[in-house]
Amino acid sequence: MVWEELTDHLQVLWGALAALGIVLVLTPAVGSAARYLRLVERPGEADRDRPTVPRLGGLALFLGMFVPSIAFLPLGGELRGVLLGAAVATTVGAIDDFRGLAWWQKLGGQVTAAAIPTGFGVWVQRFTFPVIGVHALPSWVGVPLTVLGIVAVMNMVNFLDGLDGLAAGVCAISGATFAVIELSLGRVGAAVLAAIVCGACLGFLRHNFYPARIFMGDSGALLLGFTLAAISVQGLLKTAALATLVLPLLVLAVPVLDTSFVVAKRIKSGQPIYVADARHLHHRFMRLGFSQPRAVLHLWAWCGTLALAALATRFAPPHHHGRWSVENSAIDAAAGVLALGVSLYVVYLLEIVKLASRRGRRRGEAAQDESQTTRRTA
């Protein structure tokens, strides 16, 4: 038993290291190819002096995830479905990076990618409802629910990819957290795949953190969103426990909240939800005067504290077999307070500080207008 656990842990570690090394080596080559094909874009308005940056980094991420998956994972039905869906998601994103796709074409490609693993048995087969308990879901409910969830996470990661290193860092934190949780649940395959995602993202960050030398593009964002969602379904959501159903939401809370806020604002203003704008969390940090690295580090820290809360929920449940544990309750409370404190701090920055700065600008403009009026009168 001990030897088997050690072997499982080593598989997770070697998978992450292999993905990290492959992406580190391949990313510059992919960047050079993208420049040759003129697949480049200029950074944001605040960085007009920076040179153009190649996109299509998702191809390096895909190869960095595909090769270790073949090497360290059994090619069973579920894994085959996940890898095939990941290939389709990357292809759809790459086509969008090359020539651009209409929103309905892109959505159709995402739905196709998300539907592939369900044909190999990767779909939500049971669900734990509060009070009611565990209930099996029929395929006509579980399959569409799974497709909807995977497509949602793909778009969440895509929306989050707005600053250098932001999406890659959040996905690295999520992948590491999922790997630890999946391994504790005995789902070695899902744990190795999650570790591979983490390693690939860390390798990509070497080239993608500010100032980025390559962007992941839609090919990378859709790949990472698809894989993290598939891992959640393959491992966590197959476990009949209410706490484990909450864990993916905690780990992916930052992209979930970012997307929910933006979509709500677009619907309120009558704007199509697929039209890009500058209402995302990272854009709001930048409007407060944050530099790109500072804004990214704040969002990473927020994601990290929520991941710690998920780990505390998994490893320190407040009660076990009907008996309450004071130590576990204290650990849960500390993790919850930390996550809540950081969340409130982010809200303070984005809402209260923003409101104060807006009032300050209005007072300054009013004072300036009054001064100009006084001069004209004099």
Secondary structure in CASP SS format (residue, H / E / C, confidence):
PFRMAT SS
TARGET T0000
AUTHOR 0000-0000-0000
METHOD secondary structure of the structure
MODEL  1
M C 1.00
V H 1.00
W H 1.00
E H 1.00
E H 1.00
L H 1.00
T H 1.00
D H 1.00
H H 1.00
L H 1.00
Q H 1.00
V H 1.00
L H 1.00
W H 1.00
G H 1.00
A H 1.00
L H 1.00
A H 1.00
A H 1.00
L H 1.00
G H 1.00
I H 1.00
V H 1.00
L H 1.00
V H 1.00
L H 1.00
T H 1.00
P H 1.00
A H 1.00
V H 1.00
G H 1.00
S H 1.00
A H 1.00
A H 1.00
R H 1.00
Y H 1.00
L C 1.00
R C 1.00
L C 1.00
V E 1.00
E E 1.00
R C 1.00
P C 1.00
G C 1.00
E H 1.00
A H 1.00
D H 1.00
R C 1.00
D C 1.00
R C 1.00
P C 1.00
T C 1.00
V E 1.00
P E 1.00
R C 1.00
L C 1.00
G C 1.00
G H 1.00
L H 1.00
A H 1.00
L H 1.00
F H 1.00
L H 1.00
G H 1.00
M H 1.00
F H 1.00
V H 1.00
P H 1.00
S H 1.00
I H 1.00
A H 1.00
F H 1.00
L C 1.00
P C 1.00
L C 1.00
G C 1.00
G H 1.00
E H 1.00
L H 1.00
R H 1.00
G H 1.00
V H 1.00
L H 1.00
L H 1.00
G H 1.00
A H 1.00
A H 1.00
V H 1.00
A H 1.00
T H 1.00
T H 1.00
V H 1.00
G H 1.00
A H 1.00
I H 1.00
D H 1.00
D H 1.00
F H 1.00
R H 1.00
G C 1.00
L C 1.00
A C 1.00
W H 1.00
W H 1.00
Q H 1.00
K H 1.00
L H 1.00
G H 1.00
G H 1.00
Q H 1.00
V H 1.00
T H 1.00
A H 1.00
A H 1.00
A H 1.00
I H 1.00
P H 1.00
T H 1.00
G C 1.00
F C 1.00
G C 1.00
V C 1.00
W C 1.00
V C 1.00
Q C 1.00
R E 1.00
F E 1.00
T E 1.00
F E 1.00
P C 1.00
V C 1.00
I C 1.00
G E 1.00
V E 1.00
H E 1.00
A E 1.00
L C 1.00
P C 1.00
S H 1.00
W H 1.00
V H 1.00
G H 1.00
V H 1.00
P H 1.00
L H 1.00
T H 1.00
V H 1.00
L H 1.00
G H 1.00
I H 1.00
V H 1.00
A H 1.00
V H 1.00
M H 1.00
N H 1.00
M H 1.00
V H 1.00
N H 1.00
F H 1.00
L H 1.00
D C 1.00
G C 1.00
L C 1.00
D C 1.00
G C 1.00
L H 1.00
A H 1.00
A H 1.00
G H 1.00
V H 1.00
C H 1.00
A H 1.00
I H 1.00
S H 1.00
G H 1.00
A H 1.00
T H 1.00
F H 1.00
A H 1.00
V H 1.00
I H 1.00
E H 1.00
L H 1.00
S H 1.00
L C 1.00
G C 1.00
R C 1.00
V H 1.00
G H 1.00
A H 1.00
A H 1.00
V H 1.00
L H 1.00
A H 1.00
A H 1.00
I H 1.00
V H 1.00
C H 1.00
G H 1.00
A H 1.00
C H 1.00
L H 1.00
G H 1.00
F H 1.00
L H 1.00
R H 1.00
H H 1.00
N H 1.00
F C 1.00
Y C 1.00
P C 1.00
A C 1.00
R C 1.00
I C 1.00
F C 1.00
M C 1.00
G H 1.00
D H 1.00
S H 1.00
G H 1.00
A H 1.00
L H 1.00
L H 1.00
L H 1.00
G H 1.00
F H 1.00
T H 1.00
L H 1.00
A H 1.00
A H 1.00
I H 1.00
S H 1.00
V H 1.00
Q H 1.00
G C 1.00
L H 1.00
L H 1.00
K H 1.00
T C 1.00
A C 1.00
A C 1.00
L H 1.00
A H 1.00
T H 1.00
L H 1.00
V H 1.00
L H 1.00
P H 1.00
L H 1.00
L H 1.00
V H 1.00
L C 1.00
A H 1.00
V H 1.00
P H 1.00
V H 1.00
L H 1.00
D H 1.00
T H 1.00
S H 1.00
F H 1.00
V H 1.00
V H 1.00
A H 1.00
K H 1.00
R H 1.00
I H 1.00
K H 1.00
S C 1.00
G C 1.00
Q C 1.00
P C 1.00
I C 1.00
Y C 1.00
V C 1.00
A C 1.00
D C 1.00
A C 1.00
R C 1.00
H C 1.00
L H 1.00
H H 1.00
H H 1.00
R H 1.00
F H 1.00
M H 1.00
R H 1.00
L C 1.00
G C 1.00
F C 1.00
S C 1.00
Q H 1.00
P H 1.00
R H 1.00
A H 1.00
V H 1.00
L H 1.00
H H 1.00
L H 1.00
W H 1.00
A H 1.00
W H 1.00
C H 1.00
G H 1.00
T H 1.00
L H 1.00
A H 1.00
L H 1.00
A H 1.00
A H 1.00
L H 1.00
A H 1.00
T H 1.00
R H 1.00
F H 1.00
A C 1.00
P C 1.00
P C 1.00
H E 1.00
H E 1.00
H C 1.00
G C 1.00
R E 1.00
W E 1.00
S C 1.00
V H 1.00
E H 1.00
N H 1.00
S H 1.00
A H 1.00
I H 1.00
D H 1.00
A H 1.00
A H 1.00
A H 1.00
G H 1.00
V H 1.00
L H 1.00
A H 1.00
L H 1.00
G H 1.00
V H 1.00
S H 1.00
L H 1.00
Y H 1.00
V H 1.00
V H 1.00
Y H 1.00
L H 1.00
L H 1.00
E H 1.00
I H 1.00
V H 1.00
K H 1.00
L H 1.00
A H 1.00
S H 1.00
R H 1.00
R H 1.00
G H 1.00
R H 1.00
R H 1.00
R H 1.00
G H 1.00
E H 1.00
A H 1.00
A H 1.00
Q H 1.00
D H 1.00
E H 1.00
S H 1.00
Q H 1.00
T H 1.00
T H 1.00
R H 1.00
R H 1.00
T H 1.00
A C 1.00
END
